[in-house]
Amino acid sequence: MNTSFYVLACTFAALAIVNLFRERAKKKSTSRTFGLWFNSMSLATIAIAAAIALITR
């Protein structure tokens, strides 16, 4: 993968982390639960993509 992949992945990971912390600060609700789930899944997907890119390199 090119360097741009890693830059983009880091940018998306940083946004997901910021959103994850923002969702945790909210009071418990259905939208908070969805936000936590969605941001956690996006971080996991980014980590898996980076791992696959490093392994296949």
MARBA-737246 format. One line per 3 residues: their letters; for each residue x, y, z of N, C-alpha, C. Coordinates in Angstrom, 2 decimals, decimal comma, always signed. Example, Ala and Ser with C-alpha at 12.3 -4.5 7.8 and 13.67 -1.06 7.14 Angstrom:
% MARBA-737246
AS) +13,19:-5,69:+7,80:+12,30:-4,50:+7,80:+13,20:-3,30:+7,80  +12,85:-2,25:+7,08:+13,67:-1,06:+7,14:+12,90:+0,03:+7,87
This chain:
% MARBA-737246
MNT) +0,84:-1,18:+0,00:+0,00:+0,00:+0,00:+0,88:+1,25:+0,00  +0,34:+2,29:-0,55:+1,05:+3,56:-0,61:+0,96:+4,28:+0,73  +1,77:+5,31:+0,85:+1,77:+6,11:+2,06:+0,41:+6,77:+2,28
SFY) -0,27:+7,11:+1,21:-1,56:+7,77:+1,35:-2,58:+6,89:+2,07  -2,47:+5,57:+1,91:-3,37:+4,67:+2,63:-3,18:+4,82:+4,13  -1,94:+4,87:+4,58:-1,66:+4,97:+6,01:-2,07:+6,33:+6,57
VLA) -1,87:+7,37:+5,79:-2,29:+8,71:+6,22:-3,81:+8,76:+6,35  -4,50:+8,22:+5,37:-5,97:+8,21:+5,41:-6,48:+7,33:+6,55  -5,85:+6,18:+6,76:-6,27:+5,30:+7,85:-6,04:+5,95:+9,20
CTF) -4,93:+6,63:+9,37:-4,67:+7,33:+10,64:-5,65:+8,47:+10,86  -6,00:+9,17:+9,80:-6,97:+10,25:+9,92:-8,33:+9,71:+10,34  -8,79:+8,64:+9,69:-10,06:+8,05:+10,06:-10,03:+7,47:+11,47
AAL) -8,92:+6,88:+11,86:-8,79:+6,34:+13,21:-8,85:+7,45:+14,25  -8,20:+8,57:+13,98:-8,24:+9,70:+14,91:-9,66:+10,25:+15,05  -10,37:+10,36:+13,93:-11,76:+10,82:+13,98:-12,63:+9,85:+14,76
AIV) -12,42:+8,56:+14,57:-13,21:+7,56:+15,28:-12,92:+7,61:+16,78  -11,67:+7,83:+17,15:-11,32:+7,92:+18,57:-11,96:+9,15:+19,21  -11,90:+10,28:+18,51:-12,53:+11,50:+19,04:-14,03:+11,28:+19,20
NLF) -14,67:+10,69:+18,19:-16,11:+10,43:+18,28:-16,43:+9,44:+19,38  -15,57:+8,46:+19,58:-15,78:+7,47:+20,64:-15,78:+8,13:+22,01  -14,82:+9,04:+22,23:-14,78:+9,75:+23,51:-15,97:+10,70:+23,68
RER) -16,41:+11,31:+22,59:-17,58:+12,19:+22,66:-18,84:+11,40:+23,00  -18,97:+10,21:+22,42:-20,14:+9,38:+22,70:-20,13:+8,88:+24,14  -18,96:+8,56:+24,66:-18,87:+8,09:+26,04:-19,28:+9,16:+27,03
AKK) -19,09:+10,43:+26,67:-19,42:+11,54:+27,57:-20,92:+11,79:+27,64  -21,68:+11,31:+26,66:-23,12:+11,53:+26,66:-23,80:+10,63:+27,68  -25,02:+11,01:+28,05:-25,79:+10,15:+28,94:-26,29:+8,94:+28,16
KST) -26,61:+7,87:+28,87:-26,98:+6,62:+28,22:-28,27:+6,76:+27,44  -28,21:+6,34:+26,18:-29,37:+6,37:+25,31:-29,11:+5,41:+24,15  -30,10:+5,24:+23,31:-29,96:+4,36:+22,15:-28,95:+4,93:+21,15
SRT) -28,98:+6,24:+20,96:-28,04:+6,85:+20,01:-26,61:+6,74:+20,53  -26,42:+6,83:+21,85:-25,08:+6,66:+22,43:-24,59:+5,25:+22,19  -25,45:+4,27:+22,40:-25,06:+2,88:+22,18:-24,69:+2,64:+20,73
FGL) -25,47:+3,18:+19,81:-25,17:+3,03:+18,38:-23,86:+3,73:+18,04  -23,63:+4,90:+18,59:-22,40:+5,64:+18,33:-21,18:+4,89:+18,84  -21,28:+4,33:+20,03:-20,17:+3,54:+20,57:-19,91:+2,32:+19,71
WFN) -20,97:+1,63:+19,31:-20,83:+0,43:+18,49:-20,22:+0,78:+17,13  -20,74:+1,82:+16,51:-20,28:+2,21:+15,17:-18,81:+2,63:+15,18  -18,42:+3,45:+16,15:-17,04:+3,91:+16,22:-16,09:+2,78:+16,59
SMS) -16,52:+1,87:+17,43:-15,69:+0,72:+17,77:-15,49:-0,18:+16,56  -16,53:-0,39:+15,79:-16,41:-1,21:+14,59:-15,52:-0,54:+13,54  -15,59:+0,77:+13,44:-14,74:+1,46:+12,47:-13,27:+1,38:+12,88
LAT) -12,99:+1,50:+14,18:-11,61:+1,35:+14,64:-11,10:-0,07:+14,39  -11,94:-1,06:+14,64:-11,55:-2,44:+14,41:-11,28:-2,70:+12,93  -12,13:-2,16:+12,07:-11,94:-2,34:+10,63:-10,66:-1,67:+10,15
IAI) -10,36:-0,49:+10,65:-9,13:+0,21:+10,28:-7,92:-0,59:+10,76  -7,98:-1,12:+11,97:-6,87:-1,91:+12,50:-6,65:-3,18:+11,67  -7,73:-3,84:+11,29:-7,62:-5,05:+10,47:-7,04:-4,72:+9,10
AAA) -7,49:-3,62:+8,49:-6,97:-3,22:+7,18:-5,48:-2,90:+7,26  -5,06:-2,21:+8,32:-3,64:-1,88:+8,47:-2,82:-3,15:+8,70  -3,34:-4,07:+9,50:-2,63:-5,33:+9,74:-2,47:-6,14:+8,47
IAL) -3,53:-6,22:+7,69:-3,46:-6,95:+6,40:-2,46:-6,28:+5,46  -2,45:-4,94:+5,44:-1,52:-4,22:+4,56:-0,08:-4,46:+4,99  +0,16:-4,52:+6,28:+1,52:-4,77:+6,75:+1,95:-6,22:+6,50
ITR) +1,04:-7,15:+6,64:+1,36:-8,57:+6,43:+1,64:-8,85:+4,97  +0,85:-8,28:+4,08:+1,00:-8,56:+2,66:+2,10:-7,73:+2,00  +2,71:-6,86:+2,75:+3,74:-5,97:+2,23:+4,97:-6,70:+1,84
